[in-house]
Amino acid sequence: MSGPAMDIGGLRVSSRSYWLDEALRTDPGAPCPGLTENLAADVCIVGGGFAGLWTAYELSEREPSLQIVLLEADICGSGGSGANGGMFSGSWHDINALCHYFGEAEGIRYATLLADQLDEVEQWTARHKADIAYHRDGMLFAQAEPWQAGPNFEAIGRLAAHGLPDKLRAVDAAAAQAVAASPRFCGGTLIDDLAVVQPARLARELRRVLLERGVRIFEGTPMLELQPGVPAGVRTPRGQVRADQVVIAMGAWGVSQPQFSRAFFVATDFMVITEPIPDLLEQIGWTSFTGIGDSRENFFYLRPTDDGRIAIGGGSVGLAYGDRIRGSVLNSAKKAAVAANGLIWLFPQLRGVRFAQAWSGPMDLTAAFVPFFTSNAASNVHAGLGFSGHGLAATKLGGKTLASLVLRADDEWSRLPVVGPPLSQLPPEPLRWPLMQAVVWAIDSGDRAEEQGRRRGVLRGLVASSVTAYRESRRR
Ligand SMILES: Cc1cc2nc3c(=O)[nH]c(=O)nc-3n(C[C@H](O)[C@H](O)[C@H](O)COP(=O)(O)OP(=O)(O)OC[C@H]3O[C@@H](n4cnc5c(N)ncnc54)[C@H](O)[C@@H]3O)c2cc1C
């Protein structure tokens, strides 16, 4: 970012997100004490983020008589699921990569199913009277200054060829600024299939519905060991679960399991949220709930809230070494300030706004940025991991896939192209961390150079484009 790092008012980066604090204040929910005995269950789900919660929901929907136990190391929603930007989005903007990976028909099928989850989650909230502050006003991927990427006409053309011409729409500066008046917006792409939600409320409402359905949730109960066998065993500090089927939905923490240690790397993203500023939102003309992203390599994403705040994240990431998801990788005030600075760079009219909270969360990023779903040889331990930065729709759909794998159903969910091992393995540590740091340095410092009117430079440009080329060379 140009200029000195923004003062975020001495804010420390909280271990809980603003969203989770707000959700717990509104409704802490029924207590779910830790496991203190040995139990038997039909299914044991490890992880109380969206992937685990949606899996439990799907199973309870399809087989209400199943005995389901869910183990969560901390509290449900305390991982990425309660910390994210709350952009519940289809993946039309990623359609080129999806078609490269999975072939034309399967890429389109997967993207269509992801987009369908927006309607489904809206119906889910109505059915269960869940208040998740859902607003479906779409998203603007803005080209903020000419150095940033403009609309992706290849993707627009590909979708049009499949009879989906309106999924991505290229817009000019006036239309981009009509969403919110950033003097930097010179065009962009509009996407209708995106809703903003209060993500921690979604996690906590899922938890409520599961408890109502008789799912046994144990919080403060980390899995210490997965014991293979039929049934499989899950050892925790003060009790054990023996279950016919186990689902690993540990998000970024899944990297601690040896079989997944090279499947993805763990990056942390940082977010900040302003105090309520409804008048300023009005002043910049941001009167809808349309989400906004800019189009730098390491992009900023921002969205308004029901009480007139702006939450923004992105612009930089932390990188965990192996499975060490702690320390400065989670609590760097400097990285949180990058997000705060990003808001002022995009909207100089907001200079001087006060920030209420800063936080971070870990993401499990596969090389291809798509999740994977695997089962062991005995077909009784299943995993859904690697949801990366677009996990809201993908975990909802992933819950259906994991439920189908548990029920051994041969259906459209178990036959999704993301079912199978990750599209590529990453190098092991100690190689991975320095390699990824070099990539992040090239991307971030390239963005900064361009922002300051300098050139990205050949080396940085090469690194950034080779990552894209590598990504798009993967195939199922
Ligand atoms: C800052 C940030 C912004 C993001 N923005 C967006 C966005 O706007 N849109 C979008 O679609 N996606 C976004 N994402 C990504 C999205 O949040 C994730 O892809 C998604 O929440 C992953 O869900 P999950 O259930 O796989 O993982 P998590 O939510 O991380 O859940 C995993 C759970 O497992 C628990 N656990 C870990 N180890 C154990 C153990 N040993 N035993 C038991 N439990 C364990 C953890 O405590 C955690 O609760 C963002 C992520 C971050 C961090």
The ligand as a Tripos MOL2 file, in Angstrom:
@<TRIPOS>MOLECULE
LIG
   53    58     1     0     0
SMALL
NO_CHARGES

@<TRIPOS>ATOM
      1 C1        -10.6570  -14.0130    6.5070 C.3       1 LIG1
      2 C2        -11.3440  -14.9820    5.5840 C.ar      1 LIG1
      3 C3        -12.2050  -14.4840    4.6090 C.ar      1 LIG1
      4 C4        -12.8920  -15.3750    3.7810 C.ar      1 LIG1
      5 N1        -13.8550  -14.8680    2.9470 N.ar      1 LIG1
      6 C5        -14.6540  -15.7300    2.2660 C.ar      1 LIG1
      7 C6        -15.7680  -15.2380    1.5550 C.ar      1 LIG1
      8 O1        -16.0820  -14.0510    1.5950 O.2       1 LIG1
      9 N2        -16.4980  -16.1230    0.8280 N.ar      1 LIG1
     10 C7        -16.2200  -17.4620    0.8270 C.ar      1 LIG1
     11 O2        -16.9250  -18.2260    0.1450 O.2       1 LIG1
     12 N3        -15.2040  -17.9650    1.5660 N.ar      1 LIG1
     13 C8        -14.4330  -17.1390    2.2920 C.ar      1 LIG1
     14 N4        -13.4320  -17.6340    3.0780 N.ar      1 LIG1
     15 C9        -13.2120  -19.0890    3.1150 C.3       1 LIG1
     16 C10       -14.2580  -19.8240    3.9880 C.3       1 LIG1
     17 O3        -14.3990  -19.1760    5.2200 O.3       1 LIG1
     18 C11       -13.7930  -21.2650    4.2010 C.3       1 LIG1
     19 O4        -13.5150  -21.8700    2.9630 O.3       1 LIG1
     20 C12       -14.8270  -22.1180    4.9250 C.3       1 LIG1
     21 O5        -15.3420  -21.4750    6.0470 O.3       1 LIG1
     22 C13       -14.1910  -23.4500    5.3060 C.3       1 LIG1
     23 O6        -15.0650  -24.1760    6.1350 O.3       1 LIG1
     24 P1        -14.5410  -25.4850    6.8690 P.3       1 LIG1
     25 O7        -15.6760  -26.0450    7.6120 O.co2     1 LIG1
     26 O8        -13.8580  -26.3530    5.8790 O.co2     1 LIG1
     27 O9        -13.3820  -24.9660    7.8430 O.3       1 LIG1
     28 P2        -13.4650  -24.1940    9.2650 P.3       1 LIG1
     29 O10       -14.5640  -23.2240    9.3150 O.co2     1 LIG1
     30 O11       -12.1060  -23.6790    9.5390 O.co2     1 LIG1
     31 O12       -13.8470  -25.3350   10.2780 O.3       1 LIG1
     32 C14       -12.9480  -26.3100   10.7070 C.3       1 LIG1
     33 C15       -13.2660  -26.5710   12.1760 C.3       1 LIG1
     34 O13       -12.5250  -27.6970   12.6170 O.3       1 LIG1
     35 C16       -12.1540  -27.4710   13.9530 C.3       1 LIG1
     36 N5        -11.0270  -28.3440   14.2780 N.ar      1 LIG1
     37 C17        -9.7230  -28.1820   13.9430 C.ar      1 LIG1
     38 N6         -8.9970  -29.1930   14.4040 N.ar      1 LIG1
     39 C18        -9.8470  -30.0240   15.0540 C.ar      1 LIG1
     40 C19        -9.6940  -31.2380   15.7480 C.ar      1 LIG1
     41 N7         -8.4890  -31.8200   15.9020 N.pl3     1 LIG1
     42 N8        -10.7870  -31.8250   16.2990 N.ar      1 LIG1
     43 C20       -12.0160  -31.2540   16.1780 C.ar      1 LIG1
     44 N9        -12.2070  -30.0930   15.5330 N.ar      1 LIG1
     45 C21       -11.1440  -29.4890   14.9670 C.ar      1 LIG1
     46 C22       -11.8040  -25.9930   13.9940 C.3       1 LIG1
     47 O14       -11.8400  -25.4680   15.3090 O.3       1 LIG1
     48 C23       -12.8680  -25.4100   13.0710 C.3       1 LIG1
     49 O15       -13.9980  -24.9490   13.7830 O.3       1 LIG1
     50 C24       -12.6770  -16.7760    3.8870 C.ar      1 LIG1
     51 C25       -11.7880  -17.2650    4.8470 C.ar      1 LIG1
     52 C26       -11.1410  -16.3910    5.6970 C.ar      1 LIG1
     53 C27       -10.2270  -16.9430    6.7550 C.3       1 LIG1
@<TRIPOS>BOND
     1     1     2 1
     2     2     3 ar
     3     2    52 ar
     4     3     4 ar
     5     4     5 ar
     6     4    50 ar
     7     5     6 ar
     8     6     7 ar
     9     6    13 1
    10     7     8 2
    11     7     9 ar
    12     9    10 ar
    13    10    11 2
    14    10    12 ar
    15    12    13 ar
    16    13    14 ar
    17    14    15 1
    18    14    50 ar
    19    15    16 1
    20    16    17 1
    21    16    18 1
    22    18    19 1
    23    18    20 1
    24    20    21 1
    25    20    22 1
    26    22    23 1
    27    23    24 1
    28    24    25 2
    29    24    26 1
    30    24    27 1
    31    27    28 1
    32    28    29 2
    33    28    30 1
    34    28    31 1
    35    31    32 1
    36    32    33 1
    37    33    34 1
    38    33    48 1
    39    34    35 1
    40    35    36 1
    41    35    46 1
    42    36    37 ar
    43    36    45 ar
    44    37    38 ar
    45    38    39 ar
    46    39    40 ar
    47    39    45 ar
    48    40    41 1
    49    40    42 ar
    50    42    43 ar
    51    43    44 ar
    52    44    45 ar
    53    46    47 1
    54    46    48 1
    55    48    49 1
    56    50    51 ar
    57    51    52 ar
    58    52    53 1
@<TRIPOS>SUBSTRUCTURE
     1 LIG1         1 GROUP 0 **** ****
